[in-house]
Amino acid sequence: MLAWLRRRARERETQGGDWRSVVDGLRPHTQTIWRLMTPRRRERFLEHARPWWDIHRHRMAPEIAARTAALIGDGRLEIVAGKVLEVSPDGEGARVTLRRRGSRSPESLSVARIISCKGVRSDPERSTNPLVEQLFVSGLARADNLRIGIEVDAHCAILDRDGRPSQRLFAIGPVSQAAFWEIVAVPDIRLQTAALSGRILAGVLELEPTPP
């Protein structure tokens, strides 16, 4: 699939277009593709392809790109590709040990701040949100096998520890990404919310007594 996507991007550019339109064209189909992937393929995607998907799919605005380029040009910003090996306290800051891409030798940096830009992908069972904590403690929710969200069914119903969908508890937005993946942008969440609202309303109407 990656080879197909690259080929389509090259074809588009050969025709005078832009590779961005190819990536954006996947948007209506991304959730379907994710749902059809096996657990092993999802795991491989997260391990190897996720960073490349993120930087091509979730691109910065042109104005921010221009400011970033100016900072790099002025020598005020340096982009280092590598892997963080260890972080330890260092006075009021931290000491970061990393290994640059293509190098086998680690190096250390003394930094004042560390800002995680990994987004919302974190183990939900490590959440400090009282509501989320209680859902897990009471067995009303469970994390997916990849630890990227609360497990829900195709209709956003939260699955309990035994895999049974709730009739009253639902999850939308990034917390449901284990089932839908591309569910962090407002347009996608808006559609998800509208569909869920329709199902809830239909259920309520079914329970209302028939007027005499």
N, C-alpha and C positions, 0 to 999 in steps of 0.2 A: 504493500500500500504506500509506503514511503517512496519507493521508486516511481510509482504511478504519479504521486503528488509532485515530485520533482520534475517528471517529464511534462506534466501539464503546465507547470510554471515556466519551463523553458519554451514550450510551444507558445504560451501566451506572450512572452517577451519577444519571441521571434516575429509574432504578428503585430508587434508595436504596443502591446499592452503591458500590464504590471503584474508581477507575481502576487501582489497583495490581493488582487481580485480573485485569484484562485483560492487562496486561504479563506478569504471572506465568504466565498461561494460554498464552502463546506459547512457554514454555520447552521443552515436548516437541517443538516443531516448528522451533525456531530453526536447528538444524543443517541440516535439510532445506531450509529457505528459503535459507540461505547457499549450499548446494551447487548449488541451481537458479539462482542469480543469475549473470549473465554477468560476465566480468572487468571490463567497463566499469561495470556497476551496483555491483559490490563497491567499485570505486575511488570512485565517487560517494558511496556510503554512508560510507566512511571519511573522505572529505573534508568532507561536509556534515552527515551524520546521526549519526555515531558519538558525539559528545559528548552529544547528546540521548538516545541510546539508553543510554549509560553511566549517566547520572544518574537515569534512570527505571528501568532494569533492576537496577543495582547500587547500591541505596540504603543509606544509613547506618542503623545501629540507632537506635531511638527515644532511648535513653539518650545516645548520642553527639550526636544532633540537639539534645537539650535542653541539653547542655553547650556546644555551639557557639552556640546562640541566646543563652545566658547571657553568653558571651564577647563577642558582638556587642553585647548590651545594655549591658555594662559599658564598652564602648569599647575593649576590648583586642584585638579582631579586626575587620578590615575586609575585605570581599569585593569585589574589583575584577575586573570582566569586561573582558578586553582581549586583546591579542596581544603576546607578547614579541618585540621586534625585535632586541635585542642584549644580550649579557651579557659583561662585561669585569671583570678583577680590580680590586679596589679595597681596598688594604691587606689586612686579614685577612678581608674580606668580598668583596662584588661590587657592581658598578654595573649595574643593570638598566634598559634602555630599553624602554618599552612604549607602546602606543597603546590607550587605553581604547575600549571599544565605543561607537560613535556619534561618535567624535572623530577628526579628521584630524591632530591635533597630538601628537607624541610627548612623553613625559615621562620623567624619570630617577628612580630610587629607589636609595638606598644600603641594601643589605641585608646581614645577618650570615650567613644561611643560605638556600640554595635547595634545596627538596625536590621532586623530580619525582614527580608523582602520576599519570603517564600509563600506569601499569601495565606490562605485559610487552611491549607492542608496540614492538619495536625491531628494527633490521636484524640478522638473525642472523649475517650475515657480519662484523659488527663486534663479535661476542662475544669476550670475553677468556677464555672457558672453553677449556682446552687440548683437551678431547675434541671440542668443536664446531669449533674451529679446524682440527683435524686432519682431520675429516670433509670440510671444504670443500677443504683443500689436496690431499687424496688423491682428490678427485672422487667421494667416496661420498655426498655430499649436495649439495643446491643450495637456494638461497632461492627463495621464490615471487616472482612478478612485483611484488607489492605490498610486498615486503620486511617482512612481518610474521611470518614463521615459516619453519621448514624444510618443504620440500614433501614431502608423503606421499600415498599413495593412500588409497582408501576403507577399507583395512584397516590403516592406520597404518604401512605399510612405507615406509621412507625412499626417495625417488627419488634416483638418482645424477645426475651432471651431464648425462647423456644421456636422463634421464627414465625409466630402468629401475628398477622396484621391487626393493628388496633382499629376499633370502630370510632374512637374519639380523639386520638392523638395523631397529628400529622406534622410533617417537616417540609419546609420549602427553602429555597435558596442554597447557599454554599454548603450548609450542613447536610444536604441531600445529594452531594456530588458523587458519593459512592455509587448511586444508581443512575445518575444522569450526566456526570462529569462536567459538561459545559453549562453551568448553572450559576455563574457568578456575575453576569452582566444584567443590568436592569431590564432590558427588553425580554431576556429569557425568563427572568423571575416574574415579570409581569404576566407573561403567557401562562406560566406554571400556576400562579396565584389565581388567575381567572378560571382556569380549568378546575382547580381544587374548589374554588368558591361555588362553581356550578354544581359540582358533585355533592357538596355539603347541602346546598339549597335544595337540590332534588331529593336528598334523603329526608330533610326536614318536612318538605311538602308531602312526602309519602306517609309520614307519621301523623300529620294533622288529620283530625276527624273530618269526615265528609259532612258538609252542612246539610241540615234537614231540608 
